[in-house]
Amino acid sequence: QVQLVESGGGLVQAGGSLRLSCAASGRTFSSYAMGWFRQTPGKEREFVAAIRWSFGITSYADSVEGRFTISRDYAKNTVYLQMNSLQPEDTAVYYCAAKLVASGTENKWRGYDYWGQGTQVTVSS
């Protein structure tokens, strides 16, 4: 059974940093891409970043490019999202997700098969 467990959310002031972690278990993820999405009340889930396990190819939303970095640790089966220069508009629940690379584009939340429970990130001004 696949499990994705996020951690690392919290409250931070504008300009600060947080690192989110997503611990993955239950299968081999070499054919998978891992994505981070975020959601605020009343809005659709929004793509943040994605990485392919095997080759480490990354992609980012324009809104976070240059501020956020996604990475993975093979040995720990964990994906990270380093978030720098945080702004109040980054406030959201952040979700980790997994999908087969072959199943299509990585920036659409509907294509993901597995999801974590989410972790709250709040950025105060």
Solvent accessible surface area in square Angstrom, and as a share of the most:
residue,aa,sasa,rsa
1,Q,190,0.85
2,V,27,0.15
3,Q,103,0.46
4,L,9,0.05
5,V,76,0.44
6,E,7,0.03
7,S,61,0.39
8,G,37,0.36
9,G,30,0.29
10,G,30,0.29
11,L,135,0.67
12,V,24,0.14
13,Q,136,0.60
14,A,44,0.34
15,G,50,0.48
16,G,21,0.20
17,S,58,0.38
18,L,36,0.18
19,R,133,0.48
20,L,0,0.00
21,S,23,0.15
22,C,0,0.00
23,A,49,0.38
24,A,6,0.05
25,S,53,0.34
26,G,49,0.47
27,R,113,0.41
28,T,102,0.59
29,F,6,0.03
30,S,50,0.32
31,S,65,0.42
32,Y,9,0.03
33,A,0,0.00
34,M,0,0.00
35,G,0,0.00
36,W,0,0.00
37,F,1,0.00
38,R,16,0.06
39,Q,55,0.25
40,T,44,0.26
41,P,136,0.86
42,G,92,0.88
43,K,141,0.60
44,E,114,0.51
45,R,55,0.20
46,E,75,0.34
47,F,25,0.10
48,V,1,0.00
49,A,0,0.00
50,A,0,0.00
51,I,5,0.03
52,R,78,0.29
53,W,2,0.01
54,S,48,0.31
55,F,166,0.69
56,G,23,0.22
57,I,92,0.47
58,T,58,0.33
59,S,44,0.29
60,Y,49,0.18
61,A,19,0.15
62,D,138,0.72
63,S,62,0.40
64,V,0,0.00
65,E,107,0.48
66,G,79,0.76
67,R,55,0.20
68,F,5,0.02
69,T,73,0.42
70,I,5,0.03
71,S,48,0.31
72,R,67,0.25
73,D,44,0.23
74,Y,118,0.45
75,A,102,0.79
76,K,138,0.58
77,N,47,0.24
78,T,12,0.07
79,V,0,0.00
80,Y,28,0.10
81,L,0,0.00
82,Q,58,0.26
83,M,0,0.00
84,N,60,0.31
85,S,52,0.34
86,L,0,0.00
87,Q,64,0.29
88,P,51,0.32
89,E,128,0.58
90,D,0,0.00
91,T,41,0.24
92,A,5,0.04
93,V,42,0.24
94,Y,0,0.00
95,Y,36,0.14
96,C,0,0.00
97,A,0,0.00
98,A,0,0.00
99,K,1,0.00
100,L,74,0.37
101,V,40,0.23
102,A,104,0.81
103,S,67,0.43
104,G,39,0.38
105,T,80,0.46
106,E,19,0.08
107,N,70,0.36
108,K,119,0.50
109,W,73,0.26
110,R,181,0.66
111,G,30,0.29
112,Y,14,0.05
113,D,83,0.43
114,Y,69,0.26
115,W,73,0.26
116,G,11,0.11
117,Q,115,0.51
118,G,13,0.12
119,T,19,0.11
120,Q,88,0.39
121,V,0,0.00
122,T,48,0.28
123,V,7,0.04
124,S,42,0.27
125,S,130,0.84
